[in-house]
Amino acid sequence: MSSSSHLFSINLVDFRHSRYSISQNRQVLSPLACLNVDVRAPDSVSSKPPALGQNAQRVKEIMEEENRVLVGTYARAPVVLSSGKGCKLYDIDGREYLDLTAGIAVNALGHGDPDWLQALTDQANTLTHVSNIYYSVPQVELAKRLVASSFADRVFFTNSGTEANEAAIKFARKFQRYLHPSEEQPPVEFIAFSNCFHGRTMGALALTSKEHYRIPFEPVMPGVNFLEYGDTQAATKLISSGKIAAVFVEPIQGEGGIYSATKEFLEALRTACDCAGALLVFDEVQCGLGRAGYLWAHEAYGVYPDMMTLAKPLAGGLPIGAVLTSERVAGCISYGDHGSTFAGSPLVCSAAIAVVDKILKPGFLASVSKKGKYFKDLLVKKLGGNAHVKEVRGLGLIIGIELDVPASPLVDACRQSGLLILTAGKGNVVRLVPPLVISEQELDIAAEILLDCLPALDGSS
């Protein structure tokens, strides 16, 4: 394991044999009193849905109505959420949950941030949408901030992460045709990596490694080569073939299981792409914009891409995506090569400006790093003695707990105890991506609930 990988993960094989042990008579931390939930003792935790309260009939109706009118693409948790504030969510019975999902790493400022809300309200009262036929000030101002704070020279706005990756695919193909004008067949293939996730539309889907996402919709875009994440030798060899238009890689994989690249791997990709004329694309849809404790996750490695895709946290809960690109790539793109009706609207860009400005405030990123280290160390201390816990890994506030069994019973038990968490990987990784504004006291509460709910895994062995 490289030095950079050591920074991001803590293997627990040896930890279990250390002098540390978890007391069997532990007490629940007093901060739990501030959560309006029924926190059960470990032996009473189950994976059954929570008991319905005074709005039981309404909850049942909502679930039945959803089943009748929506396409069944989501296996939803049996909770009807109605409001949120800070790092807390509330269901229609008023039951409180500590939110470590952040809308799948979206709500970087939590729920109802006053600055975000003010920016949104002011813009909604002024101008919401004009299309990209015209100029608008918020779009230009947001792009200026992104360019000033990154490697990039230009920005293209989209509505989501998968759309950002679709745009990057097109830009890479156009760049290669521009670079090789006399060749009948310029480089058009792509490299992606094991455990990667780049989206669900047809181009981005072709770049996504999990076969069960792709197979029902084949044939998808041809020409994608999947290599082992971190396999420098295989990647360098294939890039040097001259067939590769671009390499897509997540510096920290989210959906795939919270795996971090090494500095050596990313440096090798950068060097190989430079030598062969291929483009290096970093997908930071989940790990970017402060989540790793750096503004951009790749800054942890000191390696910079030709393009970077963003989305999830950028507008604090409103739909937006972006491709940040160098002038070298942007210079190949002409009027009409790509576009979007809704992307970069004044309303969404104003919300995004509020998010970016807050994350760029002095001390914000340092606080994310500090809280991330605090939380990871706390999780190792509290959970490390459990036989089901194999590893705690991640950087900043994107943390994974790898288990030797499926994580869903723990997710269900935590939800019943007032904690919302996610899975990742092959369903055996607990994914923790809280709002970046979460407090250490709230992280203490989350760790204690996770500890108390671990016995739910015992029936999964």
N, C-alpha and C positions, 0 to 999 in steps of 0.2 A: 504493500500500500504506500502511495506517495505521501509526501509531507502535506500537500494540500488536502488530500483525502482525510488525513488524520484530524485536520481542523474541523471536519464536518460530521464525523461519526464516532461513536463510542461502542466498541464491541463488548458484549456482556458475558461472553463465555467464561472469561477469567474472573469477571466481577462477582459471579455467584459464589466463587470459592474464597472471596475476601473475608475480612473480619466483620464486614457490615452484615447485619441481618435486620429484617423487618419485624418489629414487635407484633405479636399476635393479639396484644391488648391495646392496640393503638386507639387514640381518641380522634374524633373528627375535629378539624380545625374550627375555631370559633367563628372565622369569617363566613362559614356556611350559613350562619344565622341570617345573613343579609340576603340569601337566596330564598325565595318563596317556593320551595320545593320540598317534597317528601324524600329525604335521603335515607335509604334503607341500610341496614347492616349487611355485611357481605353475604351472610347465609340466606338472606331473603331477596337478593337480587335475582331477577329473572329477565328473560328476553321477550316477555309478553308485552303487548301494547299497554300504555298507561291507562289507568282507570279514567273513564270519561266523567266530567263534572256536570255542572248544572246545564251546560249547553250540549249535552250528549246527543240529543236528537238532531240539533243543528249540525254538529260534526258529522254525524252519520249521513245526513242529507247532502252535505257538501261533497263527501267522498263518493256517494252514489251518483251525484250529478256530474262530478268529474269523470267518472267511469263511463257515463253516457255520452258526453259531449266532446271530450278530448281524445286525441290519438294516443294510444297506450304505449308511449315511449319511456315513461318514467315509473320506476318502482318507488313510490313515495313513502316516506315515514308517516305513520298515522298521527300526524300533528297538523292542526290548522293554525298557522301563525297569523297574528292580527296586528302587532305593533312591535316597535323596537326602539331602544334608547341606549346609546353607548355600545357596550359589548353585551347587552342583554336583549333577549327576544321574549315575547309574550304570546301565548296562545289565546283562543277566544274565551277560555275560562279564566284568564288572568294568570295562568301558571308561568313562572319565570324560568328562563333557560340562559345559561352562560354560553355564548356563541363562540365556538372555536372553529367555525366553518367560514365565517365572513362571506356568505353567499358564494362559496367555492373560491376563496381568495380574492374577492371583489371589493368588499366593503372595508377598504383600508383604514378609513376614518371612523369605522363603526356605523351605528345607525343614528341618523338625525344630527350629524355634526352641524353646529350652528353656522359656521362660515360657508360650508357647502350649501346648506339650505338657503342662506341669504343670497348667495350667488345665483342659485337656481330660481328663486322667487323673483329676484330683480330682472333676470333675463326673460323669464316667462311673461313678465309684465311689459316687456319691451319688444322682443322679436324671438320667435322660436325656430322657424325654418324658412329658408329661401331657396334651397338647392344650391348646387355648385355652378350654376349658370352665372351667379353673381359673387362678388367679394363680400365677406363679413369680417368684422373686427375680431370677434372671439376666436375664430378659426386661425387667423394670422397670429394672434397673441399666443395661443397655445403652441402653435408650431415653433414660434420664436423661442419659447421656453424649452421645448424639447431639443431643438438644435443647440441652444446655448449650453445645455447641461449634458450633452452626449457627444459621441464621435461623429454624428450625422451632420449632413449639410442640408438635407431636405426631408420632408414628411409627406406621406400619403395617408389620408384618414379613411377608415372603414367603420363598420358597425360591430365587429366582433373579432375574436382571435382567429377563427378559421378563415374569415374573409381577409385578414391581414396576411395569413400564410398563402392564400390563393393569389393575392396580389404579388407577393414575393416570388412565387413560382413563375408568374407571367413576366415579371421584371427580369428574372434570371434568364429566361428563354430569350427575351428581347435583347438583353445585354449580349448574349453569345452570338446572336445573329448580327448585331451591330459590330461586334469584335471580329467576326469572320464573314465579311460581306461576300466574299468570292466563293465560299464553300457551300456546296449543295446541302451538306448535312453538318451543321455546326454542333458543338456539344449540347445535348438536350436531356441527358440523364441526371438523376439526383441520387444523393446518399442520405439515408436516415439511419437511425440506430435502434437497437433493441430497447424495449420498454418505453419508446417514445410515444408522444401523443401530440398531434399537430392540428387536429380538428376533424369535423365530420362531413364537410362538403367534399365533392368528388376528388379534387386535387389534393387537398389537405388530408383526406382520408387515405389516399394512396401513399402518403408519407407516414402514416400511423402504423406502428408495428403490430398491434394486436390483430390477429387474423379474424377473430369473431366480429370485429368492427367492419372489416373489409369484405369478407366472403359473401355475405348476402347481397352485396351491391356490385359485384364484379360483372363485367370488366371495368376496373378503375383505370386511372391514368397509368400507362406503361412507363417503364424506364426507371423505376425506383429500386435502388439496391440497399438492402438492410444489412448492416454490419453490427458486430457486438460493440455496445457502448464502451468506449475506452480502448478499443483495439487499434492502437496507433499504426501498427505495421500494415494491417489489412486496409485501413483507410488511406494511408499514404500510397500504397500500391495502386489502388483503384483510382484515386484522384489523378495520379501520374499517367493514367491510360489516355487522357485527353478526351474522354467521353462525357465527363461530368460538368454539367452547367453550374450546379450549386450543391453545397453540403448544408443540410439543415440539422441543427443540434441544439438541445436545451442545456445550458450550463448547469442547471439543477432540474432534474426531471420531477414533475409533480405527480401527474396521473400515474406515471410508471412506477412510483414507489419511493420518491424522495431520494434519488441517487444523484450525487454530485460528481461532476467531471473533475479531472485532475488538471493542474496547470500544464503539465507535460503533454497531455492529450490535446488540449485546445491549441497549444503552441504548435504542435505537429500539424494539426489541421490548417492553421493559419499559414504555415510555411509551405505546405503541399499545395494549397489553393493558390498562393502567390506564384509558385513555380509553374503551375499548369494553366493558370488563367481562369480557374474556377472561382465562384463566389462563396464566401462563408456567411451563412445566415444563422443568427442566434434567435431562437424562439424564447422570448422572455415573457410570454403571455401570463404565466403564473408566477414566475420567480422574480420578475422585474419590478421596477418602481418602488424600491425600498424594502421589499419583503425579505430579502437576504441580508439586510443591514447595510447594504450598499445601494446607491440609487439604481444602478444596473448590476445584475448578478455577475456579469463578466468582468466587472471592475475588481472583483476578488482575485482574479487570475492575471489581470494586466494584459489580456488578449482582446482585441477589438475586431468586430465583424465588418462586412461590407453592407449588410442589411440586418436589421433587428425588428422583430414583430412584437407588438404590445397589445394589450387589451384589458384584461380583467379589472385591475384596480383603477384604471386611468381616470374614469369619470365617477368613481365612488358609488357605483350602483346603476348608472345609466349605460346604455349600450354604446360602446365605442371600441375601435381598434385602430392601430396605426402601424405603418411600415416606416421605420427610420432608415435612411439610406445615404450613402456617400454621393458626392456629385458625379463621380465616375459612372455610377449606375443610373442615377437620375437623368443624366445627360442623354441617355439612350431612349428615354420615354417621350413619346410625342402626344399631341392632342388626340384624344379619342382612343388611345391604347387601353385605357381602363377608366372606370368611373363608378359613381354610386349616387343614388338620389338622396339618401338620408345622411350619408357620412359627413361628419364635421359640421353639424348644424350649430347655430349660435347657442342654442339651449345646452346641448351636451358639452360643447367646448367650454362654456362658462363654468359648468360644474367641474370639468377636468382641470381648469385653471386653478380653482379653489383647492383641489386635491394636490396638484403639483406644487403650488405655493406653500402648502402646509408641510409637505414632505421635504421641501428644500429649506425649511427654516433651520437655523443653527441648532444643533443638538438632537434633531428628530431621528436621523439615521443612527447616531450613536446610541440613542435610547433603544432603538429596535435591536441593535447588536447586543446591548447589555441585557435586555429582557430575554432575548433568544438564548444567550449563554446561561442565564439564570434558570430558565425553564428547562433547558436540556439537562443541565446538571441536576436539577431537582427531580426530573423524571428518572434519571439513572439511579439516583439515591433511593427514590421511593419504589420504583418498579423493577429495578435491576435484579432483585433477589427472586423474582418470579420465574419459574421454569419456562413459561410460555414466551417470555420476552427475550428476543435474540439480539436486538441492536436498537439503539436510539441514534438517529442521524439527521443531518440537515444543517442549515445555516440561517442565522437570524430567526425569523418567525415562520419558517417553513420547515417543519419537523416531522419526521416519520418514526413510528415505533414498529419495528418488524416483529411479527409473532410467528410461532411455529404452527398455528392453527388459524382458521378464518377469523377475521376481526368483527364480523357482524354481531355476534352475541354481546361483545363489549360495547359496540356502538349503541345497541338497543338498551343495554343496562344503564349506560351513561345518560341516555336520553330520559329514561325514567327518573334518574336522579338529578335532572336539571342541567345536563351538559350535552351540547351538540358537537359531535365530531364526525369526521369523514373516514372513508377507507381509500386505499390506493393500491397500486401494484396488482397482484393476483388476488386481491381481497384479503390478504394477510398483513397489510400494513395500515396502521392507524395514522391518518394524515391530520396534522394540527396546523391550521392556517388562520389564527385569530386576527381580528382587527389589529392594525399596527399600534393603535392607541391603548391597547389593553394594559392594565396595571399589574405590578408584581403580586399584589394581593389577590387579584382575580386569577392569576396563574397558579398561586398557591391553592386556591379553591379547586381549580381544574385538576391539578395533580392529585389532590386528596380524593376527589370523586373517582378518577381513574383507578387509584389504588383500591378504593372500596369496591369497585365494580369488577376487578380482575377475576374474582372467583367465577364469574359468568363464563369464563373461557374453559373451565375445568370439564364441562360436559362436551366440549368440542374435540377433545383429544382422540 
